[in-house]
Amino acid sequence: MKILGIGNAIVDVLCKVDEAFLNINSLTKSTMKLIDEVEFKNLLSGLSIEDTISGGSVANSIVGLSQLGNKVGFIGKINDDNLGQKYEDGLKKENVNFLYSKKIEPMPTGTCLILITPDSERTMCTFLGTAGKISDQDVDAGLTNKAEITFLEGYLWDEGEPKKAFDKAIKNSNKVAMSLSDLFCVERHKPHFLELVKNKLDIIFANEQEILSLIDSKSFDDAIEFSKNLNKSIVITRGEKGAIAINNGEVVECLAKKDLNIADLTGAGDLFAAGYLHGVINNLSPLASLKKGTELSSKIIQKIGARI
């Protein structure tokens, strides 16, 4: 197995809304907010559902890698309920080896309400459900050991059992990649993420906002210098400005594609990571890997949802 993803197993529920909906519900555009089941149902009650898809950040990346012909697997905690079955079926349909044996849990399968505004930005309200209860017991050290790269997401990290799952995965992996996931995650877990980035990870994905928050700076030059000094692989996406990879001090840049018919920015970072990791495991250069990531992210933002 080339890459094993470990992340939140979340069913995405996509809905189109206007700016007023976000304001009325005190939601900050383009961020992710954790909510409980009651709030999830309240928000959804007045909306029309565009689509329902098996999602989760790392799972989206893993599906992208599978579609590029790579042998991949995924571990994510689901309940043995209707949504859980739909989730598992969705991954298997994409030739992803789903490596978690579902059982009846106290909490339902996780769900994410993705609210798409007319400017194509997405605002996420996530009810983690049983996905947020992943523990070290759910991570098979033998599987992480067999994969070339274990890919983790910042969304998954939390104190307690999820942290134990993280630690076990990192300890038993050949190489570890992680996405910082969201500004909300970085600000919530900044000291822990900084420790992971400096001492435990091999490949780090972040957007410009996230990396600047992590290092408490407003200067992108500071982010470049920080990354150079780590002697790791730091990959930073910058929206219309393109993307940059810093590998052991060497900086490579790739421009964004122009004149795209943008429909929905959901999954842009996830598919970018898929393209870049495809390059890594197939021995492409950092520039070629950036270009593959840019190609995939450009495709996904021209359709609704996070799956090509």
C-alpha positions in Angstrom: 0.0 0.0 0.0 1.4 3.4 -1.1 -0.5 5.7 1.3 -2.7 5.0 4.3 -5.0 7.8 5.3 -6.4 8.2 8.8 -9.0 10.9 9.3 -12.5 11.8 10.3 -15.1 9.7 8.4 -17.7 12.3 7.7 -20.7 12.3 5.3 -20.8 15.7 3.5 -24.2 17.3 3.1 -24.0 20.1 0.5 -26.4 23.0 0.5 -26.4 26.4 -1.3 -27.1 29.5 0.9 -26.9 33.2 0.7 -24.7 35.5 2.9 -27.7 36.4 5.1 -27.9 32.7 6.2 -24.4 32.8 7.5 -25.0 36.2 9.3 -28.3 35.1 10.9 -26.6 31.9 12.2 -23.4 33.7 13.4 -21.2 31.6 11.1 -17.8 32.9 9.8 -17.5 32.3 6.1 -14.8 29.9 4.8 -14.2 28.3 8.2 -15.2 25.1 10.0 -17.3 25.1 13.1 -17.9 22.1 15.4 -21.5 21.7 16.3 -23.7 19.2 18.1 -26.4 17.1 16.6 -29.3 19.4 17.6 -27.6 22.4 16.0 -26.9 20.4 12.9 -30.6 19.4 12.5 -31.7 23.0 13.2 -29.4 24.4 10.5 -30.5 21.8 8.0 -34.2 22.2 8.7 -34.7 25.2 6.4 -32.3 24.2 3.6 -32.5 22.2 0.4 -29.8 19.5 0.0 -27.8 19.6 -3.2 -25.9 16.4 -2.7 -24.8 13.9 0.0 -21.3 12.4 -0.4 -18.8 10.4 1.6 -16.3 13.0 2.7 -13.7 14.0 5.3 -10.6 15.8 4.3 -8.0 13.0 4.2 -10.6 10.6 2.7 -11.1 13.1 -0.1 -7.4 13.1 -0.7 -7.2 9.3 -0.6 -10.0 9.0 -3.2 -8.1 11.4 -5.4 -5.0 9.3 -5.1 -7.0 6.1 -5.9 -8.4 7.8 -9.0 -4.8 8.4 -10.1 -4.2 4.7 -9.9 -2.4 4.5 -6.6 -3.0 1.7 -4.1 -4.4 3.3 -1.0 -6.3 2.6 2.2 -8.3 4.6 4.8 -9.1 4.3 8.5 -12.0 6.3 9.9 -14.5 5.6 12.7 -18.1 5.1 11.6 -21.2 3.7 13.2 -23.0 0.6 11.9 -25.9 2.8 10.8 -27.4 4.0 7.5 -24.9 6.8 7.0 -22.0 4.6 8.0 -22.9 2.0 5.4 -23.3 4.7 2.8 -19.8 6.0 3.8 -18.1 2.6 3.5 -19.9 1.9 0.1 -18.7 5.3 -1.2 -15.0 4.6 -0.5 -15.2 1.0 -1.9 -16.7 2.3 -5.1 -13.6 4.4 -5.5 -11.3 1.4 -5.0 -10.2 2.6 -1.6 -9.4 -0.2 0.9 -11.5 0.7 3.9 -9.6 -0.7 6.9 -12.1 -0.1 9.7 -14.6 -2.7 10.9 -17.7 -0.8 11.8 -19.9 -1.8 14.8 -22.8 -0.4 16.8 -21.6 2.8 18.6 -23.2 5.1 21.1 -23.0 8.0 18.6 -24.0 8.2 14.9 -21.7 8.5 11.9 -20.3 12.0 11.6 -21.8 14.6 9.3 -20.6 17.9 7.8 -23.0 20.5 6.6 -21.2 22.3 3.7 -22.8 25.7 3.1 -21.9 27.1 -0.4 -22.4 30.9 -0.9 -22.8 32.6 -4.3 -19.1 33.4 -4.4 -18.3 29.6 -4.2 -16.8 29.8 -0.8 -17.7 27.0 1.6 -18.5 27.3 5.3 -18.5 24.0 7.2 -20.5 23.0 10.3 -19.4 19.6 11.5 -21.1 17.2 13.8 -18.3 14.7 14.4 -20.4 12.0 15.9 -18.4 8.8 16.4 -15.7 10.0 14.0 -14.4 12.2 16.8 -14.1 9.2 19.1 -11.3 7.4 17.2 -8.7 5.9 19.5 -5.4 4.0 19.3 -7.4 0.8 19.3 -8.7 1.8 15.9 -5.2 2.2 14.4 -3.5 -1.0 13.3 0.3 -0.5 13.7 0.9 -3.3 11.1 -1.0 -1.3 8.5 0.8 2.0 9.1 4.1 0.1 9.0 3.3 -1.4 5.6 2.4 2.0 4.0 5.1 4.2 2.4 3.3 7.3 3.8 0.7 7.7 6.5 -1.5 10.8 5.9 -3.2 12.5 8.8 -5.5 15.5 9.1 -5.5 18.4 11.6 -9.2 18.0 11.9 -8.7 14.6 13.6 -6.3 15.9 16.3 -7.8 16.4 19.8 -6.8 15.8 23.4 -7.6 12.3 24.7 -8.3 9.3 22.6 -7.7 11.0 19.1 -4.3 12.2 20.3 -3.4 8.6 21.3 -4.5 7.4 17.8 -2.2 10.1 16.3 0.7 9.2 18.4 0.4 5.5 17.6 0.1 6.2 13.9 3.2 8.5 13.9 5.3 6.1 16.0 4.6 3.2 13.6 4.9 4.9 10.3 7.7 5.0 7.7 6.9 8.6 6.7 4.1 10.9 8.0 2.3 13.6 6.1 -0.3 15.9 7.7 -2.6 18.7 6.6 -3.1 21.5 9.1 -6.7 21.4 7.8 -8.2 24.7 8.9 -7.4 28.0 10.6 -9.8 27.0 13.4 -7.8 23.9 14.0 -4.4 25.7 14.1 -5.7 28.4 16.5 -7.3 25.8 18.7 -4.2 23.5 18.9 -1.3 25.8 18.0 1.3 24.6 20.5 0.6 20.9 19.7 0.6 21.5 15.9 3.9 23.5 16.2 5.4 20.5 18.1 4.2 18.1 15.4 5.4 20.2 12.5 8.9 20.8 14.1 9.5 17.3 15.4 7.2 14.5 14.2 6.0 15.2 10.6 7.8 14.7 7.3 5.4 16.4 4.9 3.1 19.3 6.0 0.3 20.8 3.9 -1.1 24.3 4.9 -2.6 27.3 3.2 -1.2 30.7 3.7 -3.6 31.7 6.5 -2.8 28.5 8.5 1.0 28.7 8.3 1.0 32.4 9.3 -1.2 31.6 12.2 1.0 28.7 13.3 4.1 30.9 13.4 2.2 34.1 14.7 3.3 36.2 11.8 1.7 38.4 9.1 4.7 38.1 6.7 4.8 35.3 4.1 8.6 35.8 4.0 8.6 34.7 7.7 6.7 31.5 6.7 9.3 30.8 4.0 12.2 31.3 6.4 10.5 29.1 9.1 10.0 26.3 6.5 13.5 26.5 5.2 14.9 26.1 8.7 12.9 22.9 9.3 14.6 20.8 6.6 11.3 19.1 5.9 8.8 19.3 3.1 6.4 22.1 3.7 3.7 22.7 1.0 1.8 26.0 1.1 -1.2 26.8 -1.1 -2.0 30.5 -1.7 -5.2 30.5 -3.7 -4.9 32.7 -6.8 -1.1 33.2 -6.1 -0.5 29.5 -6.6 1.5 27.1 -4.4 5.0 26.8 -3.0 6.9 23.8 -1.8 9.9 24.1 0.5 12.0 20.9 0.5 15.0 20.8 2.8 15.6 24.6 2.2 14.9 24.6 -1.5 11.9 26.7 -2.6 9.8 25.8 -5.7 6.8 27.7 -6.9 3.9 26.9 -9.2 1.4 29.4 -10.5 -2.4 28.9 -10.2 -4.4 28.1 -13.3 -6.3 31.1 -14.7 -9.8 31.7 -16.1 -11.5 28.8 -14.2 -15.3 28.5 -13.9 -15.3 28.2 -10.2 -18.4 26.4 -8.7 -17.4 25.4 -5.2 -14.1 25.6 -3.3 -14.9 22.5 -1.2 -12.1 20.0 -1.5 -9.5 22.3 -3.2 -6.9 21.6 -0.5 -7.7 17.9 -0.2 -7.3 17.3 -4.0 -4.2 19.5 -4.1 -2.7 17.2 -1.4 -3.7 14.2 -3.4 -1.9 15.5 -6.5 1.2 16.4 -4.6 1.4 13.1 -2.7 0.9 11.3 -6.0 4.1 13.0 -7.2 6.0 12.1 -4.1 5.2 8.4 -4.2 5.8 8.2 -8.0 9.2 10.0 -7.7 8.2 13.2 -9.5 10.1 16.4 -8.8 8.7 18.9 -6.3 7.7 21.2 -9.3 5.9 18.3 -11.1 4.2 17.4 -7.8 3.0 21.0 -7.3 1.7 21.0 -10.9 -0.2 17.8 -10.3 -1.7 19.2 -7.1 -2.7 22.4 -8.9 -4.2 20.3 -11.8 -6.5 18.4 -9.4 -7.5 21.3 -7.3 -8.4 23.3 -10.4 -10.6 20.4 -11.6 -12.4 20.1 -8.2 -13.3 23.7 -7.8 -15.2 23.7 -11.1 -17.8 21.3 -9.8 -19.9 20.9 -6.6 -18.5 18.7 -4.0 -15.0 17.3 -3.1 -14.9 14.3 -5.4 -13.7 14.4 -9.1 
